[in-house]
Amino acid sequence: MPRGFTLIELVVVILILTVLAAIVIPNVVGRTAEAKRDKAVSDIASIGAALQGFRADVGRFPTATEGLPALATAPANVKNWQGPYMAHIPTDPWDHPYVYENPNPDPSLTGTPNGPSTYKLTSYGADGAPGGQGDAADITDETEQ
C-alpha cells in the first residue's frame, strides 16, 4: 500500500521553502535597479567604443545631425566609413534612446576642443528626463580627445 506524506512532513517542507524565499527574494529584488544602471554603463561603453571606431576611420565623431545611427548606417557624404560599427543602436534599460550630443558639428574644426572630436553620451535613467536622483539619475560619458 502506497504511503503519502504526513501533515507534519508537508509543514516542515513549506517552512524550509519559506525561510529560503525570505533570504533569497530580498537579495534578488533589490538588485534590479542596480542591474539596469550597470547595463546602461555597459551600453554607453560599447557605444563609446563604436564611436571611437567611427572616429578612427572618418577622422571625427558623428555630427549631432548624423547622431548614433551613423554607427549602423553610412551617413551621406562621409568618406572612409568602414562600418557598421554596431549592428543596431540599443535603447537604455528603461527603453529610452541614448542621447548623443556633439557640441559643434562643423567638420572643419576636427581636433579643436569644442569640435567634432568631442561628444557626450547620456542615459537619463528611469524617468527619461535630465537630472534626477537614485534610479532617475543621469548616466553620462563625456569624451574630449
N, C-alpha and C positions, 0 to 999 in steps of 0.2 A: 504494500500500500504506500503510495507516494506521500511524503511528509512535506508540508509547507512551512513557511516561516512563521514564527510566533510573533505576537504583537510587540513583545519586548525587543526582539531582533530588528524589526522594522523601525521602531522608535530610535534605537541606537544608530542605525544606518542614517536615518533622517537627521539626527542630531550631529553626526560626523559631517554630513554634507552641508548642513547649515553653518557649522563652525568654519569649514573650508571656504564657503562662499563669503562669510563675513571677513575673512582675512584677504582673499584674492580680489573681490569686486572693488573695494575702495582703491586698491593699488592700480587696477586697470582703468577704471573710470576716470580717475584723477589725472591720467596721463594723456587723455585725448587732446586737450588744448595744447599741451607741450609738444605732442607729436605733430600737430598741424603747424606750429611755429617752426619746428625743426625741418619739416618738409618744405616750408616756404624759404628758409635759409638755404637748403639744398638746391631748390629750383633756381634761386637767384644766383647761386654759384655756377650752376650748369649754364644758365643763360649768359652769365658773365664770361664763361669760357668760350661760348659760341660767339659772343661779341668780339672777343679778342681774336678769334679766328677770322672773322669778317674784317677786322681792322688790319690784320697781318696781310690779307690778300688785297684789299681795296685801298688801304692806306689811311683809313679813317673809320670811325664808328658810324653806324647808320644815322642819318639825319632824323630829326623829330618827325618829319613828314613820312619818311620811309618806315620808321618805327621797327618793332620787333619782327613784323612779317618779312623784313629784308633778310632775316636769318634762314627762312624756309624757302623763299621765292626770290629770284633775282629781280631787284628793282630796275626800272627802265634807266637807260643811260649810265649804268655803273659798269666800269671796266674792271677786269681781273676778278670778278666774283667767281669763287670756286665752290660754292655751296651745293646743296643745302648744308648749313651749319647745324641745324636742328630739323628733325623730321616734322615736328609741329611745335607750336608755342603753347606751353601749358598755361592753365589758369592757376591762381593760387589755391590753397586748400579750402578756401571759403568760396570758391567758384567765381572769383573776381579776376579780371585781367591784371597782369602785372603792368605797372605804369613805368614807361620808358621816357626819359627826358634827355635831350641833347641840347644844352643851352644856346648853342649858336650853330645853325645848320649850314653856314657858309663854308663850302669845301675848300676855299682858298685860305682858310685860317687853320688848316691842319697843323697840329703841333703847338698852337698857341694855348695859353692857359684856359681860355674860355671857348675854344674852337671845338671842332668835331672830335678831338682826342679826349674829350671828357663825356661822361654820361652819368645818369642817376637812374637806378632801377629800384622800384618800390612795390611792396605789397602793403595795402592799407589795413591789413589784419581782418579780424572777424566782422567789424562794422562796415568795411569797404569805404571808409571816409578818412581823410587825412587827420592825423593826430590820434588821440585815444590813449588808453592805458590798459594794462593787462593783455587780454586776448585781442583787444581792439588796437593795440599799439602798432605803429608802422614798423616795417622791417625794410631797411634800406641799404643799398650798396652804392656808394659814390666812388667813381674812379676818375682820377686825373692822371694822365700819363705825360 
